[in-house]
Amino acid sequence: LKQVFNKDKTFRPKRKFEPGTQRFELHKRAQASLNSGVDLKAAVQLPGGEDQNDWVAVHVVDFFNRINLIYGTICEFCTERTCPVMSGGPKYEYRWQDDLKYKKPTALPAPQYMNLLMDWIEVQINNENIFPTSVGKCKEEVL
């Protein structure tokens, strides 16, 4: 279990919302809805009086944290030897392009692809211009 939570691996700690902030309260409300066994459509419905961008941001960060935990439990079993291609079954192969190091879509082993993907998502989530942590500072930018 120590390997799953090794900071040098692809597992990343959860991004936390500051207690006392509106985002923290929205996160608590989202958690309560998702953990109560209610209809998912109702669980993600925008609560009255709340900002849609804040509500979406809370769910995006929560989804990233959950995927991170799931991936952290399986990453030791998917090595460059056992997972030489990032694929979605026999019909789909995912290739990485970031316009920095990988200027063209590039086939990569699944662990390398996932590391790059998780790093990219984390940068987006931590970008104050996309996911501001202060309420009312939202700038509309496309990922």
C-alpha positions in Angstrom: 0.0 0.0 0.0 3.0 2.3 0.6 3.7 2.2 -3.2 0.2 3.4 -4.1 0.6 6.6 -2.0 4.3 7.2 -3.0 4.5 10.9 -3.9 7.1 10.1 -6.6 4.6 7.9 -8.4 1.6 9.1 -10.3 -0.7 9.4 -7.3 -1.3 13.0 -6.3 -2.8 14.3 -3.1 -6.3 15.7 -3.3 -6.7 19.3 -4.0 -8.4 20.7 -1.0 -10.8 23.6 -0.7 -10.1 26.1 2.0 -12.6 25.7 5.0 -14.9 28.6 5.3 -14.9 29.4 1.6 -17.9 29.1 -0.7 -16.1 26.4 -2.7 -15.6 24.4 0.5 -19.3 24.6 1.3 -20.2 23.6 -2.3 -17.8 20.7 -2.1 -19.4 19.5 1.2 -22.8 19.8 -0.5 -21.6 17.8 -3.5 -20.1 15.1 -1.3 -23.3 14.8 0.7 -25.3 14.4 -2.5 -23.0 11.9 -4.1 -22.7 9.8 -0.9 -26.4 9.7 -0.1 -27.4 7.3 -2.9 -29.6 9.8 -4.6 -30.3 10.2 -8.3 -27.1 11.4 -10.0 -29.0 13.9 -12.1 -30.3 15.5 -9.0 -26.9 15.3 -7.2 -25.2 17.4 -9.9 -28.0 19.9 -10.4 -27.0 23.5 -9.6 -28.3 24.5 -6.2 -30.4 27.6 -6.1 -28.5 30.8 -5.7 -25.1 29.3 -6.5 -22.7 30.2 -9.4 -22.7 27.6 -12.1 -18.9 28.0 -12.7 -18.2 27.4 -9.1 -20.4 24.4 -9.0 -18.8 22.9 -12.2 -15.3 23.6 -10.8 -16.1 21.8 -7.6 -17.2 18.7 -9.5 -14.3 18.8 -11.9 -11.8 18.9 -9.0 -13.7 16.2 -7.2 -13.8 14.0 -10.3 -10.0 14.5 -10.8 -9.4 13.5 -7.2 -11.5 10.3 -7.5 -9.8 9.3 -10.8 -6.4 9.9 -9.1 -7.3 7.5 -6.3 -8.5 4.9 -8.7 -5.5 5.2 -10.9 -3.2 5.1 -7.8 -4.5 1.7 -7.0 -3.8 0.1 -10.4 -0.7 2.0 -11.6 1.8 -0.5 -10.2 0.2 -3.2 -12.4 0.5 -1.2 -15.6 4.1 -0.9 -16.6 5.7 0.0 -19.8 6.2 -3.7 -20.3 2.7 -4.8 -19.5 1.0 -1.7 -21.0 3.1 -0.7 -24.0 0.3 1.2 -25.7 -2.3 3.6 -24.3 -5.5 2.2 -25.7 -9.2 2.0 -25.2 -9.6 -1.5 -26.3 -8.5 -3.0 -29.6 -10.1 -0.3 -31.7 -8.7 2.8 -30.1 -5.1 4.0 -29.4 -4.5 7.3 -27.6 -1.6 9.4 -28.7 -0.1 12.3 -26.7 0.3 15.8 -28.2 1.0 18.9 -26.0 2.6 21.3 -28.6 5.6 21.5 -26.3 7.7 18.4 -26.3 5.2 16.3 -28.3 4.4 18.5 -31.3 2.6 15.7 -33.2 0.4 12.9 -31.8 2.8 10.4 -30.3 2.2 6.8 -29.3 3.4 6.3 -25.7 3.3 3.5 -23.2 0.2 3.8 -21.0 2.0 4.8 -17.8 3.9 7.6 -19.5 0.7 8.8 -21.2 -1.2 8.8 -17.9 1.6 10.7 -16.1 1.5 13.4 -18.8 -2.2 13.5 -18.7 -2.5 13.7 -15.0 0.2 16.4 -14.9 -1.6 18.4 -17.6 -5.0 18.2 -15.8 -3.3 19.2 -12.5 -1.8 22.3 -14.2 -5.3 23.2 -15.6 -7.0 22.8 -12.3 -4.3 24.9 -10.5 -4.5 27.6 -13.1 -6.2 30.6 -11.4 -7.4 31.9 -14.8 -9.4 28.7 -15.4 -10.3 27.6 -11.9 -10.0 30.7 -9.6 -10.1 29.9 -6.0 -11.6 33.3 -5.1 -15.3 33.6 -5.8 -16.3 36.1 -8.5 -12.9 36.0 -10.4 -13.9 33.6 -13.2 -12.4 34.3 -16.6 -13.9 32.4 -19.4 -11.1 30.3 -20.9 -11.3 27.1 -22.8 -9.1 24.1 -21.7 
